[in-house]
Amino acid sequence: MSKYFSDPQYYFQVNDDYVMNKLKVILFPFIHKGHWTRITEPVQGKLSYKPPIYDINAPDLYIPLMAFGTYVVLSGFLLGLQGKFNPEALNRQFTKGLLGWILQVMLLKGIIHSLGNDETPVLDIVAYAGYAFTGVVISLLGRLILWGYSSYNYHHIVIAWECFCMAVFLVKIMKRVVFTEVCTYKMYYYSTKSHYLLLLVAVAQIPLLFWLCNIN
């Protein structure tokens, strides 16, 4: 497959240890003590990235897809608690989640492209964008647990916290993608521009997560 669409099997080479450790990095990125760079290995005379099972910093699609599925299920529970559950309402939440994922992909792809990097595989970006659903799931679980105990206010606190965590995580990821793959001679030109674009990534998590967590 081309450099833009790398082998899908690569993104599902995970195990329990990887999933647990990756979730820690996604949900608590500010306490991650290790490096954020990916591990390379020589393959047929050129460097290639190791799969997720061997590298905590590698993108995967297992966690995003599981988080997205959990998001749809939790949305159904919340709709039921509100007495609004029906197939059409659940389908709307599925479509809403899918649209949110696509918007996140477009944002990240646009920023990477504007900084001169057209080498990042699309599935890498799809994986990075999909990690947002882990924060959404935590927020919805908090709302379910606190249901009936002024959960609406507490729910917003949880969402705000997850927005912060996802912003930190994605900024770290985008820094790695941009500053390791854009040619060195371009760095001076892009340095100021990249700061504003990374800030945009961080701020964009606020409306995105609040919108996805609005189940009604």
Backbone as a printed PyTorch tensor [residue, N CA C, xyz], in Angstrom:
tensor([[[  0.8520,  -1.1890,   0.0000],
         [  0.0000,   0.0000,   0.0000],
         [  0.8890,   1.2400,   0.0000]],

        [[  0.3310,   2.3740,  -0.3730],
         [  1.1210,   3.5910,  -0.4960],
         [  1.4700,   4.1490,   0.8600]],

        [[  2.3450,   5.1470,   0.8360],
         [  2.7560,   5.7900,   2.0880],
         [  1.5940,   6.5130,   2.7470]],

        [[  0.5650,   6.8430,   1.9630],
         [ -0.5760,   7.5570,   2.5250],
         [ -1.5510,   6.6180,   3.2150]],

        [[ -1.5790,   5.3640,   2.7950],
         [ -2.4700,   4.3840,   3.4040],
         [ -1.6430,   3.1440,   3.7470]],

        [[ -1.0170,   3.1730,   4.9030],
         [ -0.1640,   2.0690,   5.3160],
         [ -1.0090,   0.8470,   5.6740]],

        [[ -0.3580,  -0.2810,   5.8690],
         [ -1.0240,  -1.5540,   6.1090],
         [ -1.9440,  -1.4680,   7.3290]],

        [[ -3.2570,  -1.6620,   7.1700],
         [ -4.1850,  -1.5700,   8.3080],
         [ -3.8500,  -2.5400,   9.4330]],

        [[ -3.2650,  -3.7050,   9.1030],
         [ -2.9420,  -4.6870,  10.1320],
         [ -1.9490,  -4.1270,  11.1540]],

        [[ -1.1210,  -3.2020,  10.7130],
         [ -0.1310,  -2.5890,  11.5970],
         [ -0.8040,  -1.9700,  12.8270]],

        [[ -1.9680,  -1.3730,  12.6280],
         [ -2.6450,  -0.6070,  13.6840],
         [ -3.4000,  -1.4800,  14.6810]],

        [[ -3.4160,  -2.7800,  14.4420],
         [ -4.1050,  -3.6830,  15.3540],
         [ -3.1570,  -4.6780,  16.0280]],

        [[ -1.8690,  -4.4240,  15.9060],
         [ -0.8790,  -5.2660,  16.5790],
         [ -0.6910,  -4.7480,  18.0060]],

        [[ -1.6190,  -5.1120,  18.8740],
         [ -1.6130,  -4.6370,  20.2590],
         [ -1.7700,  -5.8270,  21.2020]],

        [[ -1.4890,  -5.5770,  22.4730],
         [ -1.7690,  -6.5580,  23.5210],
         [ -2.2790,  -5.8130,  24.7520]],

        [[ -2.5710,  -6.5510,  25.8110],
         [ -3.1580,  -5.9360,  27.0040],
         [ -2.2280,  -4.8890,  27.6170]],

        [[ -0.9390,  -5.1970,  27.6710],
         [  0.0090,  -4.2490,  28.2650],
         [  0.0470,  -2.9460,  27.4780]],

        [[  0.0560,  -3.0690,  26.1660],
         [  0.0760,  -1.8580,  25.3380],
         [ -1.1710,  -1.0170,  25.5880]],

        [[ -2.3440,  -1.6690,  25.5830],
         [ -3.6030,  -0.9440,  25.7430],
         [ -3.6340,  -0.2100,  27.0740]],

        [[ -3.2470,  -0.8840,  28.1490],
         [ -3.2600,  -0.2520,  29.4700],
         [ -2.2950,   0.9230,  29.5370]],

        [[ -1.0950,   0.7130,  29.0310],
         [ -0.0940,   1.7840,  29.0770],
         [ -0.4680,   2.9500,  28.1640]],

        [[ -1.0550,   2.6420,  27.0160],
         [ -1.4490,   3.7040,  26.0900],
         [ -2.5890,   4.5260,  26.6720]],

        [[ -3.5250,   3.8760,  27.3320],
         [ -4.6220,   4.6040,  27.9690],
         [ -4.1030,   5.5520,  29.0470]],

        [[ -3.0780,   5.1240,  29.7630],
         [ -2.4760,   6.0040,  30.7680],
         [ -1.8780,   7.2430,  30.1150]],

        [[ -1.2130,   7.0270,  28.9770],
         [ -0.6000,   8.1540,  28.2630],
         [ -1.6700,   9.0990,  27.7280]],

        [[ -2.7620,   8.5430,  27.2110],
         [ -3.8320,   9.3740,  26.6400],
         [ -4.5560,  10.1580,  27.7300]],

        [[ -4.8910,   9.4840,  28.8180],
         [ -5.7040,  10.1050,  29.8660],
         [ -4.8850,  10.9370,  30.8490]],

        [[ -3.5870,  10.6330,  30.9650],
         [ -2.7220,  11.3970,  31.8660],
         [ -1.4020,  11.7240,  31.1680]],

        [[ -1.4570,  12.4830,  30.0800],
         [ -0.2410,  12.7360,  29.2840],
         [  0.8200,  13.5470,  30.0110]],

        [[  0.4070,  14.3370,  30.9860],
         [  1.3520,  15.2070,  31.6870],
         [  2.2140,  14.4580,  32.6920]],

        [[  1.8700,  13.2060,  32.9980],
         [  2.7030,  12.4310,  33.9260],
         [  3.5240,  11.3770,  33.1840]],

        [[  3.4390,  11.4120,  31.8550],
         [  4.2250,  10.4660,  31.0480],
         [  5.6960,  10.8550,  31.1120]],

        [[  6.5040,   9.9980,  31.6810],
         [  7.9200,  10.3120,  31.9100],
         [  8.8160,   9.9010,  30.7450]],

        [[  8.3240,   9.0450,  29.8770],
         [  9.1440,   8.5750,  28.7750],
         [  9.1830,   9.5710,  27.6250]],

        [[  9.8890,   9.2090,  26.5670],
         [  9.9700,  10.0700,  25.3900],
         [  8.7110,   9.9000,  24.5470]],

        [[  8.5160,  10.8210,  23.5920],
         [  7.3420,  10.7960,  22.7350],
         [  7.6790,  10.3850,  21.3030]],

        [[  8.9290,  10.1030,  21.0330],
         [  9.3430,   9.7260,  19.6860],
         [  9.0640,   8.2420,  19.4360]],

        [[  8.8390,   7.8990,  18.1770],
         [  8.5620,   6.5110,  17.8150],
         [  9.8600,   5.7540,  17.5660]],

        [[  9.7980,   4.4450,  17.7890],
         [ 10.9670,   3.5860,  17.6230],
         [ 11.0270,   3.0930,  16.1800]],

        [[ 12.1980,   3.2230,  15.5770],
         [ 12.3740,   2.7710,  14.1930],
         [ 13.2050,   1.4910,  14.1480]],

        [[ 13.0860,   0.7910,  13.0350],
         [ 13.8790,  -0.4030,  12.7940],
         [ 14.1510,  -0.5220,  11.2930]],

        [[ 15.3070,  -1.0510,  10.9000],
         [ 15.6140,  -1.2000,   9.4710],
         [ 14.8110,  -2.3400,   8.8500]],

        [[ 14.1440,  -2.0540,   7.7480],
         [ 13.3720,  -3.0560,   7.0160],
         [ 13.6980,  -2.9180,   5.5370]],

        [[ 14.3230,  -3.9340,   4.9800],
         [ 14.6890,  -3.9460,   3.5640],
         [ 15.4830,  -2.7020,   3.1630]],

        [[ 16.4260,  -2.3620,   4.0060],
         [ 17.3310,  -1.2670,   3.6890],
         [ 16.8290,   0.1200,   4.0060]],

        [[ 15.6430,   0.2400,   4.5930],
         [ 15.1510,   1.5700,   4.9760],
         [ 14.4920,   1.4910,   6.3490]],

        [[ 14.3740,   2.6540,   6.9910],
         [ 13.8260,   2.6970,   8.3350],
         [ 12.3080,   2.5900,   8.3110]],

        [[ 11.7720,   1.8290,   9.2480],
         [ 10.3330,   1.6750,   9.3860],
         [  9.9800,   1.7540,  10.8670]],

        [[  8.7700,   2.1930,  11.1670],
         [  8.3530,   2.3020,  12.5620],
         [  7.8870,   0.9480,  13.0950]],

        [[  8.2480,   0.6770,  14.3460],
         [  7.7960,  -0.5490,  14.9890],
         [  6.2980,  -0.4670,  15.2800]],

        [[  5.5880,  -1.5960,  15.2730],
         [  4.1450,  -1.5980,  15.5300],
         [  3.8330,  -1.2860,  16.9930]],

        [[  2.5840,  -0.9840,  17.2760],
         [  2.1920,  -0.5750,  18.6350],
         [  2.5970,  -1.5420,  19.7420]],

        [[  2.5590,  -2.8380,  19.4650],
         [  2.8580,  -3.8080,  20.5110],
         [  4.2810,  -3.6450,  21.0580]],

        [[  5.1600,  -3.0350,  20.2460],
         [  6.5410,  -2.8200,  20.6590],
         [  6.8620,  -1.3500,  20.9520]],

        [[  5.9000,  -0.4810,  20.7510],
         [  6.1740,   0.9520,  20.8950],
         [  4.9300,   1.6730,  21.4070]],

        [[  4.9840,   2.1880,  22.6150],
         [  3.8460,   2.8670,  23.2330],
         [  3.4620,   4.1320,  22.4780]],

        [[  4.4000,   4.7070,  21.7170],
         [  4.1250,   5.9460,  20.9930],
         [  3.5740,   5.7230,  19.5880]],

        [[  3.4590,   4.4770,  19.1710],
         [  2.9170,   4.1780,  17.8410],
         [  1.3980,   4.3630,  17.8540]],

        [[  0.8290,   4.8460,  16.7550],
         [ -0.6320,   4.9710,  16.6850],
         [ -1.2810,   3.6080,  16.4670]],

        [[ -2.4600,   3.4240,  17.0240],
         [ -3.2240,   2.1890,  16.7950],
         [ -4.6770,   2.5580,  16.5320]],

        [[ -5.4060,   1.6370,  15.9510],
         [ -6.8350,   1.8570,  15.7080],
         [ -7.7180,   1.0270,  16.6280]],

        [[ -7.0980,   0.1480,  17.4100],
         [ -7.8840,  -0.6840,  18.3330],
         [ -8.5580,   0.1770,  19.3990]],

        [[ -7.7730,   1.0220,  20.0730],
         [ -8.3320,   1.8650,  21.1320],
         [ -9.3730,   2.8470,  20.5930]],

        [[ -9.0950,   3.5800,  19.5010],
         [-10.1220,   4.4810,  18.9770],
         [-11.4340,   3.7890,  18.6060]],

        [[-11.3430,   2.6210,  17.9660],
         [-12.5590,   1.9300,  17.5600],
         [-13.3340,   1.3890,  18.7620]],

        [[-12.6220,   0.8590,  19.7540],
         [-13.2830,   0.3800,  20.9620],
         [-13.9120,   1.5440,  21.7290]],

        [[-13.2060,   2.6740,  21.7750],
         [-13.7360,   3.8530,  22.4640],
         [-14.9620,   4.3900,  21.7330]],

        [[-14.9190,   4.3910,  20.4120],
         [-16.0640,   4.8660,  19.6360],
         [-17.2770,   3.9630,  19.8650]],

        [[-17.0640,   2.6430,  19.8410],
         [-18.1560,   1.7200,  20.0950],
         [-18.7370,   1.9080,  21.4870]],

        [[-17.8660,   2.1120,  22.4780],
         [-18.3230,   2.3420,  23.8480],
         [-19.1030,   3.6420,  23.9450]],

        [[-18.6560,   4.6410,  23.1940],
         [-19.3630,   5.9300,  23.1520],
         [-20.8050,   5.7430,  22.6800]],

        [[-20.9900,   4.9460,  21.6420],
         [-22.3400,   4.7100,  21.1140],
         [-23.1920,   3.9720,  22.1420]],

        [[-22.6130,   2.9650,  22.8020],
         [-23.3560,   2.1910,  23.8120],
         [-23.7550,   3.0750,  24.9890]],

        [[-22.8080,   3.8710,  25.4980],
         [-23.1140,   4.7570,  26.6190],
         [-24.1450,   5.8120,  26.2340]],

        [[-24.0800,   6.2550,  24.9920],
         [-25.0850,   7.2110,  24.5150],
         [-26.4750,   6.5960,  24.5940]],

        [[-26.5590,   5.2990,  24.2420],
         [-27.8320,   4.6030,  24.3360],
         [-28.3490,   4.5260,  25.7620]],

        [[-27.4640,   4.2370,  26.7130],
         [-27.8530,   4.1930,  28.1210],
         [-28.3780,   5.5500,  28.5850]],

        [[-27.6730,   6.6150,  28.2390],
         [-28.0790,   7.9550,  28.6590],
         [-29.3990,   8.3640,  28.0150]],

        [[-29.5750,   8.0040,  26.7670],
         [-30.8570,   8.2810,  26.1150],
         [-31.9880,   7.5350,  26.8120]],

        [[-31.7070,   6.3030,  27.2260],
         [-32.7150,   5.5190,  27.9390],
         [-33.0660,   6.1350,  29.2790]],

        [[-32.0670,   6.6200,  30.0110],
         [-32.3220,   7.2520,  31.3030],
         [-33.1560,   8.5190,  31.1510]],

        [[-33.0280,   9.1600,  29.9940],
         [-33.8090,  10.3740,  29.7420],
         [-35.1680,  10.0700,  29.1090]],

        [[-35.4210,   8.7810,  28.8830],
         [-36.6790,   8.3830,  28.2590],
         [-36.7540,   8.7560,  26.7930]],

        [[-35.6070,   8.8760,  26.1610],
         [-35.5680,   9.3100,  24.7580],
         [-34.9740,   8.2530,  23.8330]],

        [[-34.8060,   7.0280,  24.3490],
         [-34.1330,   6.0210,  23.5280],
         [-35.0430,   5.5090,  22.4190]],

        [[-34.5230,   5.4940,  21.2170],
         [-35.1500,   4.8550,  20.0650],
         [-34.0680,   4.6750,  19.0130]],

        [[-34.2660,   3.7940,  18.0510],
         [-33.2190,   3.5350,  17.0450],
         [-32.7760,   4.7900,  16.3030]],

        [[-33.7080,   5.6820,  16.0260],
         [-33.3460,   6.8990,  15.2980],
         [-32.4230,   7.7880,  16.1230]],

        [[-32.7290,   7.8990,  17.4280],
         [-31.9000,   8.7280,  18.3000],
         [-30.4990,   8.1420,  18.4330]],

        [[-30.4190,   6.8190,  18.5440],
         [-29.1160,   6.1770,  18.6470],
         [-28.3330,   6.3390,  17.3450]],

        [[-29.0210,   6.2590,  16.2320],
         [-28.3730,   6.4540,  14.9360],
         [-27.8360,   7.8740,  14.8060]],

        [[-28.5820,   8.8380,  15.3490],
         [-28.1080,  10.2250,  15.3140],
         [-26.8280,  10.3870,  16.1320]],

        [[-26.7530,   9.6910,  17.2640],
         [-25.5360,   9.7740,  18.0780],
         [-24.3540,   9.1180,  17.3660]],

        [[-24.6280,   8.0030,  16.6980],
         [-23.5730,   7.3380,  15.9210],
         [-23.0510,   8.2770,  14.8320]],

        [[-23.9650,   8.9000,  14.1220],
         [-23.5860,   9.8250,  13.0510],
         [-22.8410,  11.0300,  13.6140]],

        [[-23.2950,  11.5130,  14.7530],
         [-22.6500,  12.6440,  15.4100],
         [-21.2200,  12.3040,  15.7950]],

        [[-21.0340,  11.1190,  16.3650],
         [-19.6880,  10.6900,  16.7340],
         [-18.7910,  10.5460,  15.5290]],

        [[-19.3200,   9.9550,  14.4710],
         [-18.5410,   9.7720,  13.2470],
         [-18.1630,  11.1200,  12.6420]],

        [[-19.1020,  12.0640,  12.6650],
         [-18.8200,  13.4010,  12.1440],
         [-17.7400,  14.0890,  12.9770]],

        [[-17.8230,  13.9240,  14.3040],
         [-16.8000,  14.5040,  15.1690],
         [-15.4250,  13.9400,  14.8780]],

        [[-15.3660,  12.6450,  14.6300],
         [-14.0920,  11.9880,  14.2930],
         [-13.5360,  12.5480,  12.9780]],

        [[-14.4140,  12.6880,  11.9910],
         [-13.9970,  13.2160,  10.6880],
         [-13.4900,  14.6570,  10.8220]],

        [[-14.1860,  15.4550,  11.6010],
         [-13.7640,  16.8480,  11.7970],
         [-12.3910,  16.9180,  12.4490]],

        [[-12.1590,  16.0340,  13.4290],
         [-10.8500,  15.9970,  14.0880],
         [ -9.7580,  15.5850,  13.1030]],

        [[-10.0590,  14.6140,  12.2560],
         [ -9.1020,  14.1850,  11.2330],
         [ -8.7800,  15.3430,  10.2960]],

        [[ -9.7990,  16.0560,   9.8660],
         [ -9.6040,  17.1790,   8.9530],
         [ -8.7510,  18.2620,   9.6010]],

        [[ -8.9890,  18.5180,  10.8800],
         [ -8.2060,  19.5310,  11.5900],
         [ -6.7340,  19.1370,  11.6560]],

        [[ -6.4680,  17.9120,  12.1010],
         [ -5.0830,  17.4650,  12.2350],
         [ -4.3870,  17.3630,  10.8850]],

        [[ -5.0950,  16.8440,   9.8980],
         [ -4.5210,  16.7260,   8.5540],
         [ -4.2040,  18.1050,   7.9810]],

        [[ -5.1150,  19.0410,   8.1680],
         [ -4.8980,  20.3940,   7.6630],
         [ -3.7010,  21.0670,   8.2980]],

        [[ -3.5380,  20.8790,   9.5970],
         [ -2.4160,  21.4950,  10.2990],
         [ -1.0970,  20.8610,   9.8740]],

        [[ -1.0710,  19.5430,   9.7900],
         [  0.1540,  18.8590,   9.3610],
         [  0.5290,  19.2830,   7.9430]],

        [[ -0.4660,  19.3700,   7.0690],
         [ -0.2100,  19.7790,   5.6780],
         [  0.2910,  21.2180,   5.6080]],

        [[ -0.3040,  22.0980,   6.4070],
         [  0.0920,  23.5050,   6.3680],
         [  1.5110,  23.7160,   6.8700]],

        [[  2.0280,  22.7610,   7.6270],
         [  3.3970,  22.8580,   8.1240],
         [  4.3800,  22.0970,   7.2330]],

        [[  3.9230,  21.7100,   6.0600],
         [  4.8220,  21.1580,   5.0620],
         [  5.0650,  19.6730,   5.1360]],

        [[  4.2000,  18.9370,   5.8460],
         [  4.3930,  17.4910,   5.9570],
         [  3.2610,  16.7630,   5.2500]],

        [[  3.5530,  16.1590,   4.1210],
         [  2.5640,  15.3720,   3.3970],
         [  2.8910,  13.8790,   3.4510]],

        [[  3.7880,  13.5020,   4.3640],
         [  4.2570,  12.1150,   4.4240],
         [  3.4890,  11.2660,   5.4320]],

        [[  2.7960,  11.9120,   6.3740],
         [  2.1210,  11.1600,   7.4310],
         [  0.9600,  10.3540,   6.8670]],

        [[  0.9390,   9.0320,   7.0820],
         [ -0.1580,   8.1980,   6.5750],
         [ -1.5060,   8.6440,   7.1390]],

        [[ -2.5340,   8.5380,   6.3220],
         [ -3.8670,   8.9530,   6.7420],
         [ -4.3320,   8.1670,   7.9640]],

        [[ -4.0200,   6.8740,   8.0170],
         [ -4.4700,   6.0570,   9.1450],
         [ -3.8030,   6.4690,  10.4530]],

        [[ -2.5900,   7.0190,  10.3780],
         [ -1.9680,   7.5870,  11.5730],
         [ -2.8420,   8.7110,  12.1220]],

        [[ -3.2650,   9.5950,  11.2320],
         [ -4.0680,  10.7540,  11.6400],
         [ -5.4390,  10.3040,  12.1380]],

        [[ -6.0240,   9.3100,  11.4780],
         [ -7.3130,   8.7660,  11.9290],
         [ -7.1940,   8.2220,  13.3480]],

        [[ -6.0850,   7.5490,  13.6300],
         [ -5.8610,   7.0070,  14.9750],
         [ -5.7120,   8.1240,  15.9920]],

        [[ -4.8720,   9.1260,  15.6920],
         [ -4.6760,  10.2390,  16.6170],
         [ -5.9970,  10.9490,  16.9070]],

        [[ -6.7880,  11.1600,  15.8640],
         [ -8.0660,  11.8510,  16.0370],
         [ -9.0380,  11.0170,  16.8790]],

        [[ -9.0100,   9.7100,  16.6850],
         [ -9.9450,   8.8390,  17.3890],
         [ -9.6800,   8.6900,  18.8680]],

        [[ -8.4710,   9.0250,  19.3040],
         [ -8.1720,   8.9250,  20.7360],
         [ -9.0430,   9.8600,  21.5760]],

        [[ -9.6390,  10.8610,  20.9430],
         [-10.5100,  11.7860,  21.6740],
         [-11.6870,  11.0600,  22.3180]],

        [[-12.0890,   9.9370,  21.7410],
         [-13.2410,   9.2170,  22.2830],
         [-12.9440,   8.5590,  23.6310]],

        [[-11.6750,   8.3830,  23.9640],
         [-11.3680,   7.8680,  25.3010],
         [-11.7870,   8.8860,  26.3580]],

        [[-11.4860,  10.1660,  26.0890],
         [-11.9070,  11.2170,  27.0090],
         [-13.4120,  11.3680,  27.0580]],

        [[-14.0630,  11.2200,  25.9140],
         [-15.5220,  11.3080,  25.8580],
         [-16.1520,  10.1790,  26.6730]],

        [[-15.6160,   8.9700,  26.5420],
         [-16.1430,   7.8270,  27.2880],
         [-16.0060,   8.0380,  28.7910]],

        [[-14.8470,   8.5340,  29.2380],
         [-14.6570,   8.8090,  30.6670],
         [-15.6800,   9.8200,  31.1530]],

        [[-15.9300,  10.8440,  30.3460],
         [-16.8980,  11.8760,  30.7140],
         [-18.3110,  11.2960,  30.8260]],

        [[-18.6900,  10.4490,  29.8810],
         [-20.0220,   9.8490,  29.9090],
         [-20.1640,   8.8560,  31.0570]],

        [[-19.0950,   8.1280,  31.3660],
         [-19.1330,   7.2290,  32.5240],
         [-19.3320,   8.0210,  33.8010]],

        [[-18.6510,   9.1560,  33.9030],
         [-18.8320,  10.0190,  35.0700],
         [-20.2580,  10.5100,  35.1880]],

        [[-20.8530,  10.8380,  34.0720],
         [-22.2500,  11.2990,  34.0930],
         [-23.1870,  10.1860,  34.5300]],

        [[-22.9220,   8.9520,  34.0640],
         [-23.7630,   7.8220,  34.4660],
         [-23.6150,   7.5100,  35.9480]],

        [[-22.3750,   7.5310,  36.4360],
         [-22.1230,   7.2200,  37.8470],
         [-22.7720,   8.2460,  38.7620]],

        [[-22.7330,   9.5050,  38.3430],
         [-23.2650,  10.5860,  39.1720],
         [-24.7000,  10.9370,  38.8250]],

        [[-25.3600,  10.0760,  38.0460],
         [-26.7270,  10.3710,  37.6240],
         [-27.6390,  10.5600,  38.8440]],

        [[-28.3400,  11.7030,  38.8950],
         [-29.2560,  11.9750,  39.9980],
         [-28.6140,  12.7230,  41.1440]],

        [[-27.2950,  12.9710,  41.0730],
         [-26.6030,  13.6900,  42.1420],
         [-25.9900,  14.9810,  41.5990]],

        [[-26.8550,  15.8210,  41.0610],
         [-26.3960,  17.0670,  40.4400],
         [-25.2900,  16.7810,  39.4280]],

        [[-25.4780,  15.6690,  38.7180],
         [-24.4250,  15.2050,  37.8260],
         [-24.1420,  16.1750,  36.6920]],

        [[-25.1250,  17.0390,  36.3840],
         [-24.9270,  17.9230,  35.2330],
         [-23.7270,  18.8350,  35.4500]],

        [[-23.6130,  19.4230,  36.6550],
         [-22.4880,  20.3160,  36.9370],
         [-21.1780,  19.5440,  37.0200]],

        [[-21.1900,  18.4060,  37.7330],
         [-19.9820,  17.5990,  37.8450],
         [-19.5460,  17.0770,  36.4800]],

        [[-20.5220,  16.7780,  35.6530],
         [-20.2380,  16.2640,  34.3200],
         [-19.4110,  17.2690,  33.5220]],

        [[-19.7450,  18.5380,  33.6400],
         [-19.0000,  19.5660,  32.9220],
         [-17.5700,  19.7030,  33.4420]],

        [[-17.3970,  19.4720,  34.7230],
         [-16.0400,  19.5050,  35.2800],
         [-15.2090,  18.3690,  34.6980]],

        [[-15.8070,  17.1900,  34.6080],
         [-15.1020,  16.0350,  34.0400],
         [-14.7530,  16.2830,  32.5750]],

        [[-15.7050,  16.8390,  31.8240],
         [-15.4370,  17.1230,  30.4070],
         [-14.2970,  18.1260,  30.2650]],

        [[-14.3330,  19.1770,  31.0940],
         [-13.2830,  20.1990,  31.0270],
         [-11.9130,  19.5780,  31.3050]],

        [[-11.8650,  18.6630,  32.2700],
         [-10.6120,  17.9840,  32.5870],
         [-10.1390,  17.1390,  31.4060]],

        [[-11.0600,  16.4120,  30.7870],
         [-10.6970,  15.5800,  29.6400],
         [-10.2810,  16.4340,  28.4420]],

        [[-10.8760,  17.6040,  28.2900],
         [-10.4500,  18.5260,  27.2370],
         [ -8.9880,  18.9170,  27.4390]],

        [[ -8.6380,  19.2030,  28.6910],
         [ -7.2600,  19.5710,  29.0160],
         [ -6.3050,  18.4180,  28.7110]],

        [[ -6.6670,  17.2140,  29.1470],
         [ -5.8030,  16.0460,  28.9270],
         [ -5.6350,  15.7570,  27.4330]],

        [[ -6.7420,  15.8270,  26.6840],
         [ -6.6500,  15.5500,  25.2550],
         [ -5.8530,  16.6260,  24.5390]],

        [[ -5.9800,  17.8720,  24.9860],
         [ -5.2120,  18.9610,  24.3850],
         [ -3.7200,  18.7350,  24.5730]],

        [[ -3.3250,  18.3640,  25.7890],
         [ -1.9090,  18.1020,  26.0700],
         [ -1.4090,  16.9350,  25.2320]],

        [[ -2.1960,  15.8640,  25.1750],
         [ -1.7950,  14.6710,  24.4240],
         [ -1.6010,  14.9770,  22.9370]],

        [[ -2.5730,  15.6510,  22.3350],
         [ -2.4950,  15.9150,  20.8950],
         [ -1.4000,  16.9170,  20.5500]],

        [[ -1.1660,  17.8890,  21.4120],
         [ -0.0750,  18.8380,  21.1640],
         [  1.2610,  18.1080,  21.1810]],

        [[  1.4280,  17.1920,  22.1180],
         [  2.6560,  16.3890,  22.1640],
         [  2.8180,  15.5700,  20.8810]],

        [[  1.7180,  14.9520,  20.4510],
         [  1.7560,  14.1390,  19.2450],
         [  2.0700,  14.9930,  18.0200]],

        [[  1.3930,  16.1270,  17.8910],
         [  1.6010,  16.9850,  16.7200],
         [  3.0190,  17.5580,  16.6980]],

        [[  3.5560,  17.8640,  17.8490],
         [  4.9470,  18.3320,  17.9080],
         [  5.8850,  17.2640,  17.3640]],

        [[  5.6430,  16.0300,  17.7570],
         [  6.4930,  14.9510,  17.2930],
         [  6.3740,  14.7660,  15.7850]],

        [[  5.1520,  14.7480,  15.2920],
         [  4.9370,  14.5400,  13.8570],
         [  5.5770,  15.6480,  13.0450]],

        [[  5.3490,  16.8840,  13.4730],
         [  5.8460,  18.0330,  12.7030],
         [  7.3570,  18.1800,  12.8010]],

        [[  7.8910,  18.1520,  14.0050],
         [  9.2970,  18.4880,  14.1890],
         [ 10.2520,  17.3290,  13.9150]],

        [[  9.7260,  16.1340,  13.7180],
         [ 10.6170,  15.0210,  13.3470],
         [ 10.5620,  14.7150,  11.8670]],

        [[  9.5220,  15.1990,  11.1730],
         [  9.3600,  14.8410,   9.7740],
         [  9.4820,  16.0160,   8.8160]],

        [[  9.3320,  17.2530,   9.3150],
         [  9.5610,  18.4090,   8.4560],
         [ 11.0530,  18.6680,   8.3890]],

        [[ 11.5670,  18.9770,   7.2040],
         [ 13.0040,  19.1760,   7.0120],
         [ 13.5350,  20.2500,   7.9520]],

        [[ 14.7690,  20.0650,   8.4110],
         [ 15.3680,  20.9670,   9.3860],
         [ 15.4100,  22.4000,   8.8830]],

        [[ 15.7120,  22.6240,   7.6090],
         [ 15.8530,  23.9760,   7.1090],
         [ 14.5240,  24.7340,   7.1200]],

        [[ 13.4190,  24.0080,   7.2810],
         [ 12.1170,  24.6520,   7.3280],
         [ 11.7110,  25.0290,   8.7570]],

        [[ 12.4470,  24.5640,   9.7310],
         [ 12.0310,  24.7170,  11.1050],
         [ 11.9180,  26.1740,  11.5380]],

        [[ 12.8800,  27.0090,  11.1240],
         [ 12.8490,  28.4050,  11.5380],
         [ 11.5990,  29.0940,  11.0040]],

        [[ 11.2950,  28.8030,   9.7310],
         [ 10.1370,  29.4300,   9.0960],
         [  8.8390,  28.9990,   9.7750]],

        [[  8.7620,  27.7230,  10.1600],
         [  7.5260,  27.1860,  10.6960],
         [  7.3900,  27.3280,  12.2070]],

        [[  8.4500,  27.7270,  12.9080],
         [  8.4320,  27.7040,  14.3580],
         [  7.3030,  28.5440,  14.9400]],

        [[  7.1830,  29.8110,  14.5010],
         [  6.1350,  30.6810,  15.0210],
         [  4.7600,  30.2060,  14.5740]],

        [[  4.6300,  29.8550,  13.3220],
         [  3.3610,  29.3730,  12.7860],
         [  2.8940,  28.1230,  13.5020]],

        [[  3.8300,  27.2500,  13.8110],
         [  3.4630,  25.9910,  14.4560],
         [  2.8900,  26.2160,  15.8500]],

        [[  3.3900,  27.2190,  16.5600],
         [  2.8740,  27.4940,  17.9060],
         [  1.3910,  27.8530,  17.8500]],

        [[  1.0090,  28.6810,  16.9050],
         [ -0.3940,  29.0750,  16.7800],
         [ -1.2660,  27.8940,  16.3570]],

        [[ -0.7520,  27.0690,  15.4620],
         [ -1.5280,  25.9290,  14.9920],
         [ -1.6850,  24.8680,  16.0790]],

        [[ -0.6440,  24.6740,  16.8740],
         [ -0.7410,  23.7360,  17.9930],
         [ -1.7190,  24.2500,  19.0410]],

        [[ -1.7310,  25.5690,  19.2230],
         [ -2.7070,  26.1610,  20.1390],
         [ -4.1220,  25.9270,  19.6210]],

        [[ -4.2940,  26.0070,  18.3040],
         [ -5.6010,  25.7410,  17.7020],
         [ -6.0480,  24.3150,  17.9790]],

        [[ -5.1250,  23.3550,  17.8660],
         [ -5.4450,  21.9610,  18.1710],
         [ -5.9430,  21.8290,  19.6050]],

        [[ -5.2320,  22.4710,  20.5280],
         [ -5.5980,  22.3810,  21.9400],
         [ -6.9700,  22.9930,  22.2050]],

        [[ -7.1980,  24.1860,  21.6850],
         [ -8.4670,  24.8820,  21.9280],
         [ -9.6320,  24.1600,  21.2740]],

        [[ -9.3930,  23.5430,  20.1230],
         [-10.4640,  22.8660,  19.3900],
         [-11.0450,  21.6900,  20.1560]],

        [[-10.2850,  21.1480,  21.1130],
         [-10.7950,  20.0100,  21.8840],
         [-11.9660,  20.4020,  22.7790]],

        [[-12.0290,  21.6730,  23.1510],
         [-13.0960,  22.1190,  24.0590],
         [-14.4700,  22.0080,  23.4020]],

        [[-14.7120,  22.6860,  22.2670],
         [-16.0490,  22.5410,  21.6610],
         [-16.3240,  21.1180,  21.1660]],

        [[-15.2870,  20.4240,  20.6960],
         [-15.4960,  19.0760,  20.1730],
         [-15.9810,  18.1250,  21.2520]],

        [[-15.2720,  18.0820,  22.3830],
         [-15.6520,  17.1450,  23.4410],
         [-16.9710,  17.5160,  24.0960]],

        [[-17.2160,  18.8130,  24.2950],
         [-18.4940,  19.2150,  24.8800],
         [-19.6510,  18.8540,  23.9500]],

        [[-19.4200,  18.9950,  22.6440],
         [-20.4610,  18.6520,  21.6720],
         [-20.7290,  17.1530,  21.6580]],

        [[-19.6670,  16.3530,  21.6500],
         [-19.8360,  14.9000,  21.6300],
         [-20.4720,  14.3820,  22.9140]],

        [[-20.2050,  15.0490,  24.0220],
         [-20.7340,  14.5960,  25.3090],
         [-22.1560,  15.0870,  25.5670]],

        [[-22.6740,  15.9020,  24.6820],
         [-24.0350,  16.4140,  24.8320],
         [-25.0220,  15.3880,  24.2750]],

        [[-25.4770,  14.4870,  25.1340],
         [-26.3850,  13.4070,  24.7320],
         [-27.8020,  13.7850,  25.1170]],

        [[-28.6250,  14.0700,  24.1250],
         [-30.0300,  14.3980,  24.4200],
         [-30.9000,  14.1190,  23.2000]]])
